[in-house]
Amino acid sequence: MSQSRLHPVIVSNPITCKTLFCNIFKGHRVLILPISTPNRGFRITSNNELEFEADATGATLLIPLTGRLEEDILLFPGRHNTQPILRALKPHLHTAEHIWLIGSTAVDEHDKETGSQPHLALIKQLITHYLKPGITIHESLSGINFEDIETMYEKISQCANEARKQWSYSDHDIIIDTTGGQKTTSIAASLATLHNNISFQYVQSSKPFEVNAYDMIFDSHPHLRT
């Protein structure tokens, strides 16, 4: 495992200064995961196999799951957007106690995509293979528009507030994954961490696919936090 790297970033304006602090491999007890719609449909068979829908050539694919996260990530064909979900779990496999899955809706009624909400049960079934027993996975009851920053912000904040009020978790126990969904999802997640001590994380889109976690804060004087 590579060493944690610190990436201080500073953004200043006449009123405030925001700093970003990166700490890669810290596990959290609460993970909030906005989920992208799978770019190639699949299901998990009764024999714990990944069965993928036919591709453009009409070819289907059936791959047995090993139950080992690192190996199973590589089983997905091409750049499947379920891989980042599994990578997002890696730092929290031994610490996570509650996971919230947030699903999306189609952008408009003419959109052929159904959004990710109908896929949450499948994602829950998949990630359960790698989590320790007793973890609670919460599925959003209805999908939301991932391109609506205000709605995304409210939903993420709702999940965090539920973790704090119902299970007495602290802000330091909670992390929001910003890998899935639109860029607006990342913006909403970062905004949801500005007024508290909650962190957000992002899975790198290229090798080595590390998970970078950021703590975004307001400060009245520009400086770099190390």
N, C-alpha and C positions, 0 to 999 in steps of 0.2 A: 504494500500500500504506500502510495507516495506521501510525502510530508505535506501537512497543511500549509497553505500559502496565504499570505495576508495581502489583500488588494485594497489599499485605501483609495477612495475616490472622493473628490471634493467638487461641489457645485455651489457657487456663491451668487448672491444677488444683494441688492442694497439692504434687504431686511434680515435674511437668515443665511445660514450655511448648513448644508446637509452633508453628512459623511456616511460612507458605506464601509462596513467592516466585513471581511470575508473569513469564514472559519469552516473548512470543508467537512470534516468528519464527525461533528458533534451530533449525537443522536438526541431526538426529542421524544416526548411522551404523547404529543398530539400532532397529527399531520393533517393539513387541509389540502385536498387535491382536486383542483378543477380538471375534468377529464375531456380529452379530445375524442371526436368520433373516429373509430378505427378506420384507417385508410384502406384496409382490406378486411372484409368480414371474416370472422372465425367463431368457432364454438369449441367447448371442451367436452369431449366424449365421456361416456361412463368409464372408459379405460384410461382416463387422464391423458388423452391425446389432444393436440391442437389440430383441428380440422379447418382448413382455410377454404374460403370460397374460390371458385374457379377464377383464374386470371384472364387476361385478354386473349390468351391462346386456348382457353377452355380447360387448362390443366388445374386439377385440384391438388391439395397438399395435406398429408396426414403425418404429424410428427409427435412421438411420445414425449411427454414432459418428464424431466428427471427429478424434479423437486428441488434442484439446486439452482438458486437464482442466477448466478453468473453464467451457468451453462445454458439455462433456458432462455435467457435474453438473446443469445446468439442463434436460437432456433428459428426466430421469426424471419420470414423471407424479406430481403431487401432492407429498406429503411422503414420498418413498420413503426407507426407512432404509438404503439403500445410499449415498445422497448423503453422509452424515457420514463414511463410510469413505474416500471420495475426498477429502473436505475434510481428513481427518486426514493424508493423504499430502502435502498441499501444502507444508508447511514442509521436508519431507525429500526432495523429488523429486531434488535434486542432491547429496544427501549420503548417502542410505540405501544400505547394502550388504547388510544382512540384514533380512528381515521375517519375523516369526513370526505365523501366523494360528491362533487358538485357536477351536475350534468347540464348540458346546453340544449337549447331548442334550435330549430331551423330559423334562419334570419328573417325570412318572410314566408308567407303561405305558398309562394310559387317555387320555393327552394326545394329541390329534390332530396337534399340531405335532411334526415330526421333529427339531427343533433345527437349528442352523446347520451342524453337521458335514458333512452331505451337500452343502452349498453351497460349501465351501471351494475346490474346484477351479474353480468358476465365478468366485468372487471373485478368485482368483489369475489367472485368464485375463483378467479385466477390468482389474485394476490393472497388469498387465504392459504394457498399452498406453501407460502414462504414465511408466514407470520407465526409467532409463538401462540400457543393456545390461550384463549381468554380475551383476545383483543376484540374490541367492539368496532364494527365498521358501520358508519351511518351513511345512508344513501339519501340524497336530496329527493323530496317528494315530487317535485316538478322541475323541469328544466328552465333555465333562464337564458337570456340573450347575452352571450359572452362579449358582444361588441358594445354593450351598454355599461359604461364604467360605473355609473352610480348604482345600478342594480347589482353589478358584480361586487362592488365595495360593500354594499349592504349585506349581501349574502355571506361574504367572507367574514365580515364583522359579526354577523349572527352566529356563525359556527364557533368563532373564537369566544364570544360572550357565553355561549352555551357550555363550552368547555370550562370556562372560569366559574360560572355560577352553579352549574349542576354537579361538577366534579372537582371543584376547587383547585384547578390547575392555575399556575402562575403564568405570566406572559412568557417567561423564559422556557416554559415547557412546550410552547406552541410554535410551530413553523408552518408557513404557507408555501406550497410548491407553485411556481409560476411557469412551469415548462409547457403544460397543456393549454389549449385554447388559443385565443388571439393575442396580439400584442397588448390589446386593451385589458386583457386578464392580468398581465404583468403589471400594468400601470395601477389597476385597482388594488392588487395585492400589496404593492409597495406603499400606496396611500394608506392602506389599512394598518400599516406598521409604524407610521410616522409619530403617532401620539402615544405610543406605548413601547414595551420592550419585546414585542413579538418580532421574530425574524422571518425572512422569506428566502427560498432557495431556488436555484435554477440548474438544470442538468445540461451540461455542455452538449452541443449538437454535433461535435466531432471528437475524435479520439484526443485524450483518453476517457472522455465521457464522465468527467468528475462532477460531483455535486457541490456547487458553490453556494454558501449561505451568507446572507447579508443582513446587517442590522442597521436600519436607516433611522437617523435621528435629526432633530433640529438643534442648531447651536447658534448663539448670537455672535460668536467670534470664529472666523475661518481658521481651521487647523486640521491636521491629519491625525486621526486616531490610530494608534498602533497597539 
